[in-house]
Amino acid sequence: MDVTANEDVPVHDEFVVCGGVVTHVLKCGPWSDLFDTKDSPKLLVLVITGNPGIPAFYAGFVTALYLNLQKRYPVWVISHAGHVSAPHGVKVDEEGPEDPSPRKLDDAFGLEGQVEHKLAFLRRRVPTSLKLVLISHSVGSYVLLEMMKRAPQLPVLRSLLLFPTIEKIAKTPNGRVATPLLCWLRYALYVPIYIGLSLLPARVQAILASLVLRRLKIENAVTSRHVMNSLNMDCIANILYLGSQEMRIILERDNHTIQKHLKKLTFYYGTSDLWCPVQFYEDIKKNFPSGDIKLCEKGIKHAFIISSNQEMATMIADWLKDDLAKI
């Protein structure tokens, strides 16, 4: 889906420094500055990505969701810290001394830093009067729960956790393969990646990236424009580092935070998800029988952004009808 082909769907980029780290925000809708009181919305839908945290991969999804919400609310997706670099010549909005959280984050590229990075963005870029719908994917769900734990005052209307990797990732089928690669052999992986990036001309890299995107069926004007922003050694190292932390740190499910915010949470599990097996759905459903915990009936894959953007957007818009009717 070419998200820029439809003139009714304004999609634009912003690069800002948040917590000392360049951050890419992909914005769907006519609103760019939520502090502009002229025709300002009542609610922001913010998407917290999986790993890699590259907003361009979610362009088709946020566009579909914006349309399914009748173009009434901005739908934004924020990068993970260190996963995207600003293109040459693009203006980057720096932090100022008046910003609520201008300091650099400790371990900005790890799980801890990613949580604080998203909270810093909300403090700086989103008015506290605005209601929030938070949508997380994969490890973004761990980040989301940590955000709600650390900042319970956030005006969250609903949080939707899609294919949530919030427990025992290293023990899942994919985790058992990823753990030795990310935790024990990560530095060894850097060598062939570095050699490949050093030897291949940028033009050849761009062609190969385009072929991969086309094969995955996520090539559009936004991904084509931005994929090279992450195809560098620094971003790749940060992506792999975050993956290693996921395997080591995400162990037990945070039942306390889930119970505290249960009425605001919706979980969506897959039936063939090798990152969070059906057993995890059954366990959390047993622990929280009154929770809004769903099991996919459509065969949607963990990486839904490859082939199921429209289906997910349609379902989410339907799930949000009752909540949106309250504002």
N, C-alpha and C positions, 0 to 999 in steps of 0.2 A: 504493500500500500504506500503510494507516494504521498506522504503527509503534507507536502507543500503544493500538491497539484490542486487542492481544493481551496479556493480563495476564502471560503467561509470559515476556515480553520486557521487562524493566525498562530504560528509556532515560531518562537524566537528564543535566542540564546542570551545568557548573561554569564560572564565570568567575574567572580568576586573573590576577594581574599576573606576567608572565614577561619578564625583560629590560627591565623598565620599561614594557611594553606590555600592555594588557588582552587576554586570550586566552580564546577560547571552546573548551571541550573537551566534546564530546558522548560520553557513556559508555554503552555497551551491556553489560548484565550487572549483577549485584548488588553488585559491588565499586566503592566510591568512593574509598577510601583504601588504596593498595597497601602502605602501611607497617603496616597493621593485621594483625598476625600470625595472628589468628583466621581460620581457613579461607581463608588467602591463596592465590591461584593461583600456578602455577609459571611462567606465561608471560603476556605482554601482547602483543596484536595492536594496533599503532598505525598508523593511516592518515594519510598525508601528502598533502594535497589538491593538485589542480591550481589554476589561477588562473581565477576567484576562489576564495580559500581559505575557503569558508563551510561549516562542518561540517554544517549542516542539509541541504544538498544531498545529503549522503552517508548520511542517516539510513536510507533503505531498504536501502542496500548493507550497512551495518554490522549492521543487524538480521538480514538474510538470512544474512550470514556467521556471526554469533553462533549462529544456529540450526543452520547446517550444521556448525559445530564442536561440536555437541551441548551447547551452553551450558556448556562446560568452561572457557572462557577469556574474560577481558574483551576487548572490541573497542572501541577508542577512536579518535576522529578529532579532530585538533587544527586550529584555524584558523591561517591565516597571520597574522603580526603586522600589525595595522592594518586587517584586512578585516572585522572584526565589532566593534561597540561594545556595551557592556553595557546591557541595558534599564534604564530608570529604576526605581530601587527595589530592584534585584537586588544581593545581597551580592557583592562582589568580594574575593577572598582576596589580600591584599597580600603583597609580598615582605618578608621580615624580614632583619635584619643577619646572622642565622645561616645564611641561604640560601647554597648554594655559588656562585651567580652572581647577586647582587642588582643588579649595576650595569646601567645603561642601555646598550643596544646602539648601536654606531655604525651610522648609516644602517639603522635597524631595519626599514624597509619595503622595502629592496632585496633582491636575491638573497643578498648576503653576510649581511645581518641575519636573513633567514629561516632560513638554515642555523644560525646561532648561537642563534636563538630556539628551534629544536627541540631543540638540544643542551642548552640551559639548562633546558628543560622536563623532559627526561629526568633531568638531574642533580638537579633539585629534587623531582620527583614520582614517580620510578620507582626502586625499590630496585635496586642493582647486582646483587643475587643473582637477579633475575628475568630469564628469557630473553625475547628480543624477536623478534617477527615484524614486519617493517616492510613496509608496502604503500604504494606511491606511485602517483600518477596524474599523467600529463602532466608539467608542470614540477616537480611534486613528486619526480619521479625524479632530476632534477638535484640537488635539495636532498638527497635520500637518499644519492646517491653522494658528495656533499661531506661529509655527516655521517660516512660510513664512512671517508672519507679523513682527516678531522680527528680522529676519535675511534675508531681501530681497536680500542680495548679494549672497545667496546660488545659486550655478550653477544648478538649477533645470530645467531639460528638460521637464518633465511631472510629474504631481501629479495625482494619481488615488485614489479617495475617494469612498470606497466600503461600501454600506449600512451606510451612514454617519449620526451619531448622533451628529448634530451640532446645534440643537436648541430645546428648549422646551421639554427636555427629560421627565421631571416630569409629563407632561400633556399627554404623550402617554399612550396607554393601558397598556403596561408593566411598564411604569414609575409610573403610579398611584398605582400599586401593590408594586413596589420596594421602593418608597419614604418612606412610614411609616416604612418599615423594615430597611432600610439603614440609615435613618435620625433620627428616633425616637427610634427604638428598637435595634439599632446596638449593643450596649453594652450588651443587654440581649441575643443576638445571640452568643456572645462570650462564655457564660457559657456552653451550651451543646456542643459546638465545643471543648472547652478546656477539658471538661470531657471525651468526646469521644477520643480525641487524647491522653489523659493521661492514659486511661484504656486499650485501644487496643494496643497490642504489634505491633511493627513495621512490622513484617511479615504479620500479619492479615491486617493491613492498606494497605500494598502493594497488597495483594490479592484482597481486596475490590476495590482499585483504578484500578487494572487491569480489574476487572469485569465491572466497569463503563466505562472505555475506550473502552472495547470490545463492550459493548452495544451501545455506541455512534459511533462505527465504526471508531475510530481514534487511535486504538492501533497499534503501530509499534515499531520498535527497538528504535527510538528516544524518543517517549512518554513514553515507558516502562522504559527507562533509567533515565528519568528526572522528572517524575511526583512527586516522593517523595521529590524532591528539593523544592516543593511549599507546600507540605502537612505538614505545621507546623504553629503554632499559629501566629508567626510574619508575615509570608507571607499572611495568610488568613485575618488577621486584616488589613493589608495594602490594600488588594484587596477590602475589604468591605468599608474601608475609602475612597478610590478613587471613589467607587460607590456612596457614600453619597455626595461627592463633585460634581459629575456629575449631580445629581438631583438638587442641590442648585445653581450651578454656570452656567450651560449651559442653557441659557434662550433664548436670541435673536440671530439669525443668524448674523454672521459678514459680512454684505454685502459689507462693504468698502474693506476688504481684498480680498473677492471673486472678486469684480470688478477690483481691481488692478492687480490680477494675473489670470484673467479669461481665457486668451488664453493658460495658462499652466495647467488648471484644467479639469479633467473629473470626473463627479459624476455618481454613479450607485446606483439606488434605487430599492428596492424590491416591489413586488405587494402585499405581505401579511406580511409585516414587522411591528411587534407590537412595535418596538423601534423607527422607523421613518416611519409613515404611508404615503400612496400614496398622501395624501393632502400636505405633505411637498414637495414632488416631483413637484406637480402641482404649488405650490406657488413659488418655486425657479425657475421653468421653466418660469413662468410668469414674474418674476423679472429680469431674465437674458435670454431672448429669443435667444440670439446668443451664449450662452454657450453650451459646450458639456455635456449635462445632459441627462442621459439615464434611461429608466425604463425597468427593467428586463422582458424578454419575455419567460424565461425558467423555471419559478417557483422556482428559487434558493432561499433558506432560508437565513435569516440574518446570522446564524452561518454556513456559506458556507463551513467552514473547516471540517464539519462533513461528508458531502456527495458530495460536488461539486468542489473539488480541481481542477480536470482536466478540467472541463467546464470553471471555472474562469480563469485558466492559459491560456487556448486556446484563450479565448476572449481577455484577456489583451495583449497577444503577438500580436494579430491582431490589436488591438488599437494602439500599439506602433510602428507599421511598418514604418509609415511616419516619426515619430520623430527619430527613430534609423537610418533611411537612411541619416539623416543630419550629423551624426558624423563619 
